[in-house]
Amino acid sequence: MLITENTPIKFAVIVNGVQVGTPQPTKTLAEAIILNLPPQQRQLAEIRPVTTGGAELLLG
């Protein structure tokens, strides 16, 4: 899939390789999901950009 500047990007919260909840339209909303996780999961959580189709974006 070709990613352009107009491709909508969402932010997924990932804990131990498993997506938690649904991808959010803003990074702030994804951070709010992390705040509601138990402390042990919160330490392992990361936010990854994804396309609206769920494909992970590899930025480099």
PDB file of N, CA, C and O in Angstrom, chain B, residues numbered from 101:
ATOM      1  N   MET B 101       0.841  -1.172   0.000  1.00  0.00           N
ATOM      2  CA  MET B 101       0.000   0.000   0.000  1.00  0.00           C
ATOM      3  C   MET B 101       0.887   1.237   0.000  1.00  0.00           C
ATOM      4  O   MET B 101       1.812   1.348   0.805  1.00  0.00           O
ATOM      5  N   LEU B 102       0.606   2.148  -0.890  1.00  0.00           N
ATOM      6  CA  LEU B 102       1.349   3.397  -0.970  1.00  0.00           C
ATOM      7  C   LEU B 102       0.760   4.392   0.020  1.00  0.00           C
ATOM      8  O   LEU B 102      -0.437   4.681  -0.015  1.00  0.00           O
ATOM      9  N   ILE B 103       1.595   4.908   0.890  1.00  0.00           N
ATOM     10  CA  ILE B 103       1.155   5.879   1.879  1.00  0.00           C
ATOM     11  C   ILE B 103       1.444   7.273   1.333  1.00  0.00           C
ATOM     12  O   ILE B 103       2.578   7.583   0.966  1.00  0.00           O
ATOM     13  N   THR B 104       0.421   8.098   1.284  1.00  0.00           N
ATOM     14  CA  THR B 104       0.579   9.478   0.838  1.00  0.00           C
ATOM     15  C   THR B 104       0.286  10.403   2.003  1.00  0.00           C
ATOM     16  O   THR B 104      -0.112   9.956   3.079  1.00  0.00           O
ATOM     17  N   GLU B 105       0.483  11.684   1.788  1.00  0.00           N
ATOM     18  CA  GLU B 105       0.207  12.652   2.840  1.00  0.00           C
ATOM     19  C   GLU B 105      -1.268  12.688   3.193  1.00  0.00           C
ATOM     20  O   GLU B 105      -1.626  13.126   4.286  1.00  0.00           O
ATOM     21  N   ASN B 106      -2.133  12.237   2.290  1.00  0.00           N
ATOM     22  CA  ASN B 106      -3.569  12.272   2.529  1.00  0.00           C
ATOM     23  C   ASN B 106      -4.110  10.984   3.131  1.00  0.00           C
ATOM     24  O   ASN B 106      -5.307  10.887   3.403  1.00  0.00           O
ATOM     25  N   THR B 107      -3.256  10.000   3.343  1.00  0.00           N
ATOM     26  CA  THR B 107      -3.699   8.736   3.922  1.00  0.00           C
ATOM     27  C   THR B 107      -4.005   8.946   5.400  1.00  0.00           C
ATOM     28  O   THR B 107      -3.134   9.374   6.158  1.00  0.00           O
ATOM     29  N   PRO B 108      -5.248   8.647   5.820  1.00  0.00           N
ATOM     30  CA  PRO B 108      -5.584   8.824   7.243  1.00  0.00           C
ATOM     31  C   PRO B 108      -4.767   7.871   8.115  1.00  0.00           C
ATOM     32  O   PRO B 108      -4.624   6.689   7.800  1.00  0.00           O
ATOM     33  N   ILE B 109      -4.244   8.393   9.195  1.00  0.00           N
ATOM     34  CA  ILE B 109      -3.450   7.599  10.126  1.00  0.00           C
ATOM     35  C   ILE B 109      -4.164   7.586  11.471  1.00  0.00           C
ATOM     36  O   ILE B 109      -4.675   8.609  11.927  1.00  0.00           O
ATOM     37  N   LYS B 110      -4.191   6.418  12.097  1.00  0.00           N
ATOM     38  CA  LYS B 110      -4.726   6.280  13.446  1.00  0.00           C
ATOM     39  C   LYS B 110      -3.606   5.760  14.334  1.00  0.00           C
ATOM     40  O   LYS B 110      -2.535   5.394  13.848  1.00  0.00           O
ATOM     41  N   PHE B 111      -3.858   5.730  15.631  1.00  0.00           N
ATOM     42  CA  PHE B 111      -2.836   5.327  16.589  1.00  0.00           C
ATOM     43  C   PHE B 111      -3.349   4.163  17.424  1.00  0.00           C
ATOM     44  O   PHE B 111      -4.365   4.277  18.109  1.00  0.00           O
ATOM     45  N   ALA B 112      -2.634   3.037  17.360  1.00  0.00           N
ATOM     46  CA  ALA B 112      -3.020   1.829  18.085  1.00  0.00           C
ATOM     47  C   ALA B 112      -2.140   1.665  19.319  1.00  0.00           C
ATOM     48  O   ALA B 112      -0.940   1.938  19.286  1.00  0.00           O
ATOM     49  N   VAL B 113      -2.760   1.213  20.406  1.00  0.00           N
ATOM     50  CA  VAL B 113      -2.024   0.896  21.627  1.00  0.00           C
ATOM     51  C   VAL B 113      -1.709  -0.596  21.593  1.00  0.00           C
ATOM     52  O   VAL B 113      -2.605  -1.428  21.448  1.00  0.00           O
ATOM     53  N   ILE B 114      -0.430  -0.922  21.727  1.00  0.00           N
ATOM     54  CA  ILE B 114       0.036  -2.303  21.665  1.00  0.00           C
ATOM     55  C   ILE B 114       0.683  -2.677  22.998  1.00  0.00           C
ATOM     56  O   ILE B 114       1.551  -1.961  23.499  1.00  0.00           O
ATOM     57  N   VAL B 115       0.247  -3.819  23.574  1.00  0.00           N
ATOM     58  CA  VAL B 115       0.836  -4.351  24.808  1.00  0.00           C
ATOM     59  C   VAL B 115       1.238  -5.795  24.532  1.00  0.00           C
ATOM     60  O   VAL B 115       0.388  -6.632  24.227  1.00  0.00           O
ATOM     61  N   ASN B 116       2.522  -6.085  24.636  1.00  0.00           N
ATOM     62  CA  ASN B 116       3.045  -7.437  24.368  1.00  0.00           C
ATOM     63  C   ASN B 116       2.629  -7.949  22.998  1.00  0.00           C
ATOM     64  O   ASN B 116       2.303  -9.127  22.850  1.00  0.00           O
ATOM     65  N   GLY B 117       2.636  -7.092  22.010  1.00  0.00           N
ATOM     66  CA  GLY B 117       2.306  -7.499  20.650  1.00  0.00           C
ATOM     67  C   GLY B 117       0.823  -7.617  20.360  1.00  0.00           C
ATOM     68  O   GLY B 117       0.445  -7.995  19.252  1.00  0.00           O
ATOM     69  N   VAL B 118      -0.033  -7.300  21.333  1.00  0.00           N
ATOM     70  CA  VAL B 118      -1.482  -7.403  21.161  1.00  0.00           C
ATOM     71  C   VAL B 118      -2.093  -6.007  21.211  1.00  0.00           C
ATOM     72  O   VAL B 118      -1.803  -5.219  22.111  1.00  0.00           O
ATOM     73  N   GLN B 119      -2.939  -5.717  20.233  1.00  0.00           N
ATOM     74  CA  GLN B 119      -3.603  -4.416  20.193  1.00  0.00           C
ATOM     75  C   GLN B 119      -4.653  -4.339  21.292  1.00  0.00           C
ATOM     76  O   GLN B 119      -5.437  -5.269  21.480  1.00  0.00           O
ATOM     77  N   VAL B 120      -4.665  -3.222  22.019  1.00  0.00           N
ATOM     78  CA  VAL B 120      -5.635  -2.987  23.082  1.00  0.00           C
ATOM     79  C   VAL B 120      -6.632  -1.953  22.577  1.00  0.00           C
ATOM     80  O   VAL B 120      -6.248  -0.836  22.230  1.00  0.00           O
ATOM     81  N   GLY B 121      -7.895  -2.315  22.536  1.00  0.00           N
ATOM     82  CA  GLY B 121      -8.924  -1.400  22.057  1.00  0.00           C
ATOM     83  C   GLY B 121      -8.835  -1.197  20.555  1.00  0.00           C
ATOM     84  O   GLY B 121      -8.196  -1.971  19.842  1.00  0.00           O
ATOM     85  N   THR B 122      -9.482  -0.148  20.094  1.00  0.00           N
ATOM     86  CA  THR B 122      -9.490   0.164  18.669  1.00  0.00           C
ATOM     87  C   THR B 122      -8.511   1.303  18.395  1.00  0.00           C
ATOM     88  O   THR B 122      -8.253   2.116  19.283  1.00  0.00           O
ATOM     89  N   PRO B 123      -7.969   1.373  17.198  1.00  0.00           N
ATOM     90  CA  PRO B 123      -7.081   2.492  16.860  1.00  0.00           C
ATOM     91  C   PRO B 123      -7.811   3.831  17.011  1.00  0.00           C
ATOM     92  O   PRO B 123      -8.982   3.959  16.653  1.00  0.00           O
ATOM     93  N   GLN B 124      -7.107   4.808  17.541  1.00  0.00           N
ATOM     94  CA  GLN B 124      -7.688   6.118  17.821  1.00  0.00           C
ATOM     95  C   GLN B 124      -7.244   7.148  16.780  1.00  0.00           C
ATOM     96  O   GLN B 124      -6.154   7.037  16.219  1.00  0.00           O
ATOM     97  N   PRO B 125      -8.087   8.149  16.527  1.00  0.00           N
ATOM     98  CA  PRO B 125      -7.750   9.150  15.511  1.00  0.00           C
ATOM     99  C   PRO B 125      -6.634  10.114  15.921  1.00  0.00           C
ATOM    100  O   PRO B 125      -6.018  10.750  15.065  1.00  0.00           O
ATOM    101  N   THR B 126      -6.372  10.225  17.233  1.00  0.00           N
ATOM    102  CA  THR B 126      -5.297  11.113  17.685  1.00  0.00           C
ATOM    103  C   THR B 126      -4.402  10.381  18.682  1.00  0.00           C
ATOM    104  O   THR B 126      -4.829   9.436  19.345  1.00  0.00           O
ATOM    105  N   LYS B 127      -3.170  10.829  18.772  1.00  0.00           N
ATOM    106  CA  LYS B 127      -2.222  10.230  19.715  1.00  0.00           C
ATOM    107  C   LYS B 127      -2.662  10.491  21.157  1.00  0.00           C
ATOM    108  O   LYS B 127      -2.422   9.664  22.036  1.00  0.00           O
ATOM    109  N   THR B 128      -3.300  11.626  21.400  1.00  0.00           N
ATOM    110  CA  THR B 128      -3.772  11.965  22.740  1.00  0.00           C
ATOM    111  C   THR B 128      -4.799  10.955  23.236  1.00  0.00           C
ATOM    112  O   THR B 128      -4.772  10.563  24.402  1.00  0.00           O
ATOM    113  N   LEU B 129      -5.708  10.531  22.352  1.00  0.00           N
ATOM    114  CA  LEU B 129      -6.703   9.532  22.749  1.00  0.00           C
ATOM    115  C   LEU B 129      -6.048   8.182  23.016  1.00  0.00           C
ATOM    116  O   LEU B 129      -6.473   7.453  23.913  1.00  0.00           O
ATOM    117  N   ALA B 130      -5.023   7.845  22.249  1.00  0.00           N
ATOM    118  CA  ALA B 130      -4.294   6.599  22.491  1.00  0.00           C
ATOM    119  C   ALA B 130      -3.585   6.656  23.846  1.00  0.00           C
ATOM    120  O   ALA B 130      -3.534   5.656  24.562  1.00  0.00           O
ATOM    121  N   GLU B 131      -3.044   7.812  24.195  1.00  0.00           N
ATOM    122  CA  GLU B 131      -2.397   7.977  25.496  1.00  0.00           C
ATOM    123  C   GLU B 131      -3.410   7.831  26.625  1.00  0.00           C
ATOM    124  O   GLU B 131      -3.074   7.325  27.696  1.00  0.00           O
ATOM    125  N   ALA B 132      -4.654   8.272  26.397  1.00  0.00           N
ATOM    126  CA  ALA B 132      -5.707   8.126  27.401  1.00  0.00           C
ATOM    127  C   ALA B 132      -6.019   6.651  27.652  1.00  0.00           C
ATOM    128  O   ALA B 132      -6.300   6.261  28.785  1.00  0.00           O
ATOM    129  N   ILE B 133      -5.970   5.836  26.606  1.00  0.00           N
ATOM    130  CA  ILE B 133      -6.179   4.394  26.775  1.00  0.00           C
ATOM    131  C   ILE B 133      -5.084   3.816  27.671  1.00  0.00           C
ATOM    132  O   ILE B 133      -5.361   2.996  28.546  1.00  0.00           O
ATOM    133  N   ILE B 134      -3.852   4.243  27.452  1.00  0.00           N
ATOM    134  CA  ILE B 134      -2.732   3.748  28.259  1.00  0.00           C
ATOM    135  C   ILE B 134      -2.924   4.113  29.728  1.00  0.00           C
ATOM    136  O   ILE B 134      -2.609   3.314  30.609  1.00  0.00           O
ATOM    137  N   LEU B 135      -3.435   5.306  29.998  1.00  0.00           N
ATOM    138  CA  LEU B 135      -3.643   5.730  31.383  1.00  0.00           C
ATOM    139  C   LEU B 135      -4.667   4.860  32.098  1.00  0.00           C
ATOM    140  O   LEU B 135      -4.640   4.764  33.325  1.00  0.00           O
ATOM    141  N   ASN B 136      -5.571   4.223  31.357  1.00  0.00           N
ATOM    142  CA  ASN B 136      -6.600   3.374  31.955  1.00  0.00           C
ATOM    143  C   ASN B 136      -6.170   1.917  32.089  1.00  0.00           C
ATOM    144  O   ASN B 136      -6.942   1.094  32.582  1.00  0.00           O
ATOM    145  N   LEU B 137      -4.967   1.585  31.666  1.00  0.00           N
ATOM    146  CA  LEU B 137      -4.464   0.219  31.793  1.00  0.00           C
ATOM    147  C   LEU B 137      -3.930  -0.017  33.206  1.00  0.00           C
ATOM    148  O   LEU B 137      -3.553   0.929  33.898  1.00  0.00           O
ATOM    149  N   PRO B 138      -3.898  -1.291  33.635  1.00  0.00           N
ATOM    150  CA  PRO B 138      -3.242  -1.600  34.916  1.00  0.00           C
ATOM    151  C   PRO B 138      -1.760  -1.215  34.841  1.00  0.00           C
ATOM    152  O   PRO B 138      -1.174  -1.214  33.758  1.00  0.00           O
ATOM    153  N   PRO B 139      -1.152  -0.888  35.990  1.00  0.00           N
ATOM    154  CA  PRO B 139       0.243  -0.423  35.989  1.00  0.00           C
ATOM    155  C   PRO B 139       1.225  -1.346  35.267  1.00  0.00           C
ATOM    156  O   PRO B 139       2.121  -0.858  34.578  1.00  0.00           O
ATOM    157  N   GLN B 140       1.079  -2.667  35.405  1.00  0.00           N
ATOM    158  CA  GLN B 140       2.011  -3.585  34.745  1.00  0.00           C
ATOM    159  C   GLN B 140       1.893  -3.491  33.231  1.00  0.00           C
ATOM    160  O   GLN B 140       2.903  -3.522  32.527  1.00  0.00           O
ATOM    161  N   GLN B 141       0.671  -3.377  32.725  1.00  0.00           N
ATOM    162  CA  GLN B 141       0.479  -3.258  31.279  1.00  0.00           C
ATOM    163  C   GLN B 141       0.897  -1.883  30.785  1.00  0.00           C
ATOM    164  O   GLN B 141       1.405  -1.746  29.673  1.00  0.00           O
ATOM    165  N   ARG B 142       0.686  -0.870  31.608  1.00  0.00           N
ATOM    166  CA  ARG B 142       1.037   0.505  31.227  1.00  0.00           C
ATOM    167  C   ARG B 142       2.528   0.618  30.914  1.00  0.00           C
ATOM    168  O   ARG B 142       2.915   1.342  29.997  1.00  0.00           O
ATOM    169  N   GLN B 143       3.366  -0.094  31.670  1.00  0.00           N
ATOM    170  CA  GLN B 143       4.816  -0.043  31.448  1.00  0.00           C
ATOM    171  C   GLN B 143       5.206  -0.663  30.114  1.00  0.00           C
ATOM    172  O   GLN B 143       6.212  -0.273  29.521  1.00  0.00           O
ATOM    173  N   LEU B 144       4.422  -1.624  29.637  1.00  0.00           N
ATOM    174  CA  LEU B 144       4.743  -2.333  28.397  1.00  0.00           C
ATOM    175  C   LEU B 144       4.057  -1.740  27.172  1.00  0.00           C
ATOM    176  O   LEU B 144       4.350  -2.134  26.043  1.00  0.00           O
ATOM    177  N   ALA B 145       3.150  -0.801  27.388  1.00  0.00           N
ATOM    178  CA  ALA B 145       2.343  -0.263  26.290  1.00  0.00           C
ATOM    179  C   ALA B 145       3.161   0.655  25.388  1.00  0.00           C
ATOM    180  O   ALA B 145       4.037   1.392  25.841  1.00  0.00           O
ATOM    181  N   GLU B 146       2.847   0.586  24.108  1.00  0.00           N
ATOM    182  CA  GLU B 146       3.449   1.500  23.140  1.00  0.00           C
ATOM    183  C   GLU B 146       2.377   1.918  22.141  1.00  0.00           C
ATOM    184  O   GLU B 146       1.396   1.207  21.924  1.00  0.00           O
ATOM    185  N   ILE B 147       2.583   3.070  21.548  1.00  0.00           N
ATOM    186  CA  ILE B 147       1.653   3.599  20.553  1.00  0.00           C
ATOM    187  C   ILE B 147       2.300   3.458  19.188  1.00  0.00           C
ATOM    188  O   ILE B 147       3.427   3.902  18.969  1.00  0.00           O
ATOM    189  N   ARG B 148       1.565   2.831  18.268  1.00  0.00           N
ATOM    190  CA  ARG B 148       2.077   2.638  16.906  1.00  0.00           C
ATOM    191  C   ARG B 148       1.107   3.254  15.906  1.00  0.00           C
ATOM    192  O   ARG B 148      -0.104   3.069  16.023  1.00  0.00           O
ATOM    193  N   PRO B 149       1.628   3.983  14.926  1.00  0.00           N
ATOM    194  CA  PRO B 149       0.745   4.516  13.880  1.00  0.00           C
ATOM    195  C   PRO B 149       0.298   3.399  12.946  1.00  0.00           C
ATOM    196  O   PRO B 149       1.096   2.542  12.566  1.00  0.00           O
ATOM    197  N   VAL B 150      -0.982   3.411  12.579  1.00  0.00           N
ATOM    198  CA  VAL B 150      -1.542   2.426  11.650  1.00  0.00           C
ATOM    199  C   VAL B 150      -2.424   3.149  10.642  1.00  0.00           C
ATOM    200  O   VAL B 150      -2.872   4.269  10.883  1.00  0.00           O
ATOM    201  N   THR B 151      -2.668   2.494   9.510  1.00  0.00           N
ATOM    202  CA  THR B 151      -3.605   3.045   8.534  1.00  0.00           C
ATOM    203  C   THR B 151      -5.014   2.715   8.990  1.00  0.00           C
ATOM    204  O   THR B 151      -5.200   1.923   9.913  1.00  0.00           O
ATOM    205  N   THR B 152      -6.001   3.315   8.352  1.00  0.00           N
ATOM    206  CA  THR B 152      -7.388   3.030   8.714  1.00  0.00           C
ATOM    207  C   THR B 152      -7.735   1.577   8.447  1.00  0.00           C
ATOM    208  O   THR B 152      -8.673   1.051   9.047  1.00  0.00           O
ATOM    209  N   GLY B 153      -7.001   0.916   7.562  1.00  0.00           N
ATOM    210  CA  GLY B 153      -7.213  -0.498   7.287  1.00  0.00           C
ATOM    211  C   GLY B 153      -6.537  -1.405   8.304  1.00  0.00           C
ATOM    212  O   GLY B 153      -6.708  -2.623   8.250  1.00  0.00           O
ATOM    213  N   GLY B 154      -5.772  -0.834   9.231  1.00  0.00           N
ATOM    214  CA  GLY B 154      -5.118  -1.612  10.277  1.00  0.00           C
ATOM    215  C   GLY B 154      -3.684  -1.998   9.987  1.00  0.00           C
ATOM    216  O   GLY B 154      -3.044  -2.642  10.819  1.00  0.00           O
ATOM    217  N   ALA B 155      -3.154  -1.619   8.818  1.00  0.00           N
ATOM    218  CA  ALA B 155      -1.767  -1.944   8.488  1.00  0.00           C
ATOM    219  C   ALA B 155      -0.823  -1.049   9.291  1.00  0.00           C
ATOM    220  O   ALA B 155      -1.026   0.162   9.374  1.00  0.00           O
ATOM    221  N   GLU B 156       0.201  -1.651   9.876  1.00  0.00           N
ATOM    222  CA  GLU B 156       1.163  -0.891  10.659  1.00  0.00           C
ATOM    223  C   GLU B 156       2.078  -0.097   9.738  1.00  0.00           C
ATOM    224  O   GLU B 156       2.510  -0.593   8.697  1.00  0.00           O
ATOM    225  N   LEU B 157       2.369   1.135  10.130  1.00  0.00           N
ATOM    226  CA  LEU B 157       3.281   1.974   9.355  1.00  0.00           C
ATOM    227  C   LEU B 157       4.694   1.763   9.866  1.00  0.00           C
ATOM    228  O   LEU B 157       4.949   1.853  11.067  1.00  0.00           O
ATOM    229  N   LEU B 158       5.594   1.488   8.969  1.00  0.00           N
ATOM    230  CA  LEU B 158       7.000   1.340   9.321  1.00  0.00           C
ATOM    231  C   LEU B 158       7.720   2.604   8.883  1.00  0.00           C
ATOM    232  O   LEU B 158       7.949   2.824   7.694  1.00  0.00           O
ATOM    233  N   LEU B 159       8.068   3.420   9.844  1.00  0.00           N
ATOM    234  CA  LEU B 159       8.714   4.698   9.546  1.00  0.00           C
ATOM    235  C   LEU B 159      10.211   4.542   9.758  1.00  0.00           C
ATOM    236  O   LEU B 159      10.655   3.905  10.713  1.00  0.00           O
ATOM    237  N   GLY B 160      10.973   5.128   8.861  1.00  0.00           N
ATOM    238  CA  GLY B 160      12.406   4.959   9.035  1.00  0.00           C
ATOM    239  C   GLY B 160      13.216   6.016   8.399  1.00  0.00           C
ATOM    240  O   GLY B 160      14.444   5.984   8.477  1.00  0.00           O
TER     241      GLY B 160
END
